Amino acid sequence: MRLAFFQDFPHGLNARGDSRSTWCLIEELATQGHECLVVAPSLDLPSCGQWVQCPDPFHDLSFVDPAEESSLLALGPVLALIGSYSAKLTAAAAGQIRDFDPDWVLVSSEYPQRMVLMQLAIEVCPERTLYVAHATQKMPFGPLSFAASSSGTALVKKAAGVITVSSYLRQYVRR
């Protein structure tokens, strides 16, 4: 199976939290024979707000050269598109859905008020997009969300499904 993982936080072995758990999941899936691609910002970016620089609306990226300042790397058995400028990486993510042609696009929970990667995936391939919920605080809904968002909630509802990392989160999403 071909799997693309989009996340708005740095990816790699030195990252922590959501990024580290995603890294472990991706590596395990790759060792089981799945082709995996990660699209994520560089560890050189600040630890929050990486996608805030992305133009709004993000679809007008005609001025951006996606190849510029992003690199497709082999990190062990996983391909990774790592970029240092958020708008360019977002443009490259759109290209990767087209070029890599994944069976599923998994989007890790993002800052609820933006959800740029989720919006991109839903617009390009809603029937193949899965939302990966790591923590209640980063979800766009519910009493424990940092910043509840009706537009973010609508995006999650349009996804083909939601993957949670725990039984607790599964119950939270169902409520």
N, C-alpha and C positions, 0 to 999 in steps of 0.2 A: 504494500500500500504506500502511496506517496502522501506525506504529511507536511504541511507548512505551518510553522508556529510563528505568530506575530506577537511581539511584546514591546511595551514602551519603556522598559527598564533594561539596563545592560545585561548582556548574556555572557556566560563563561564560568570557568571554574573559580575565579576570584570573586564573583558576585555572590550576594547573599539573599536570603528570604525567598520571595516568589521566583526570582531568577534561578536560584540554586535548585529549587525543587523542579522547575521546568527543565533545567539542564539534565538532571538525573532521569526524568521521564523520557526525554528525547534520546539520550544515550541508550537507555534500555530498549526503547522501540527500535533504534537503529541496529542494535546487536541482534534483535530478533528478525532482521532482514527487511525492515521498512526503510524506504528512502525518506530522509528527513531534511528539511530546510528550516533554518531559523532566520527571521528578519528582526534585528534588534539594534539599538544604538550602541555606540562604542562605550567602553568603560571610562573613557576620557570625558564623557559628558557628565553634567551634574546628576546627582542621584534622584532628582525629581523634576517634573516639568519638562522632560525632554521634548515632548510633542507640542508644547505651547507655542513654539516658533512656527509651527505649520500654518500656512495661509488659511484663511477662512473665507469662503469655502475652499476646502483642500483640493477639489477636483480641478481647479485651474492651475495646474502645475506645468503648463506648456513651456514656461521659462526655465524649468529645472532639467538639468541633464542627470538622469538617475544614476548613470555610471560614475559621475564625478563624485569623489569623496565617499564612495562606498566600495567595499571589496567583497567578492565572493570567495570565501575561504573554506578549506576543509579542516574542520576541528574534529579530529578522529574520524569516526564514521559519519559525521554530520556536516552538511553544507551550511554555512552561515553567511548571511549578507549583513555585514556590520558597517554602520555609517556614522559619520561624525556630525552631520547636519540633518536635523530632523525632517525638514521638508523634502530633501533629496532622498532620504531613506523611505519616506512615505511613498514618494513617486516610484521608487524602486520596488517597493512592496507590491504595488499595483502591477508592475511588470512581471514580478515573480509569480503571481497568480496565473498570468497568461502563459509565461514561459515554462515554469516548472509543472504547471497543470496538476496541482495536488488533488487527491481524492477528497481530502478534508483540509480546511484551514482552521486552525485552532488559535483563538485570540485570547491571550491572557488578560485578566481583569486590568483595566486602566483607570486613570483618574476619572471618576464618574461624570464630570462636567464636560469632558472633551470626547473621549472614546473615538478618536480619529481612526485607529486601525480597525475597530469593530465596524464603524460606518463604512469604511473602504471595503472590507470583506463582504458585508451585507449587500452593498450595492453591486459588487462584481459577481458574487456567487452565494446567495443566501441559502440555497439548498445544500451547500457544502461547508457552511460556517458553523463552528462550535465555539461557545463561550466557555472559557476555563476560569472558574471561580476559585480564588485562593484564600480570600479573606472577606468577611462581611464589610469591612471598612471601605474596600475598593469597589463594592457593588453599587450600582446606581439606584438601588431601592432598599427599603427596609429600615428599621429603626436604628441599626448600627452603622449605616452608611455614613462616610465622612461628608458626602455631598450628594444627597439624593437628586436624581435627575429624571424627569419624565421622558425626555428624548432618549436618554441612555437606557432606561427601562424598555422603551419601545424597540430599541435595537436588539436587546437581549431576547425579547419575545419573538423577533423575526428570525433568530438563529434556528438552525436545524436541531439544536440541542444544547444542553448545558452540562459541562463536566465539573464535578466538585471534587475537592481533595479530601473530604471527610464526610461522615454521616451527618455531623452537625450542620455543615454547609448545605447538604442536600435537603435537610428539613427546613433550613432557613429559606432556601430558594422556593420550595413548595408552598410556603406560607405566603 
